[in-house]
Amino acid sequence: MKIKAGIVGGAGYTAGELLRILLHHEFVELGGIVSSSNAGNPIHQVHDDLLGDTEPGVCLGAWPATKTWCFCA
């Protein structure tokens, strides 16, 4: 069973490393990345080293209520 997880503060170095870990974890489904400074930008534009690892998605401006776990970076 996979847990749904997301990251708050998704623009910094720590968030990028956490993203890399979560993307390759077999029991985690990445649900969202919140970044007020990059809301609406594609994830791979914020973390260009993850280009090809991330599905097309954008940074959110607010935390969606459906996530189970929240990592703060």
Secondary structure as GFF3:
##gff-version 3
##sequence-region A 1 73
A	DSSP	beta_strand	3	8	.	.	.	ID=ss1
A	DSSP	alpha_helix	13	23	.	.	.	ID=ss2
A	DSSP	beta_strand	28	34	.	.	.	ID=ss3
A	DSSP	alpha_helix	43	46	.	.	.	ID=ss4
A	DSSP	three_ten_helix	48	50	.	.	.	ID=ss5
A	DSSP	beta_strand	69	72	.	.	.	ID=ss6
###
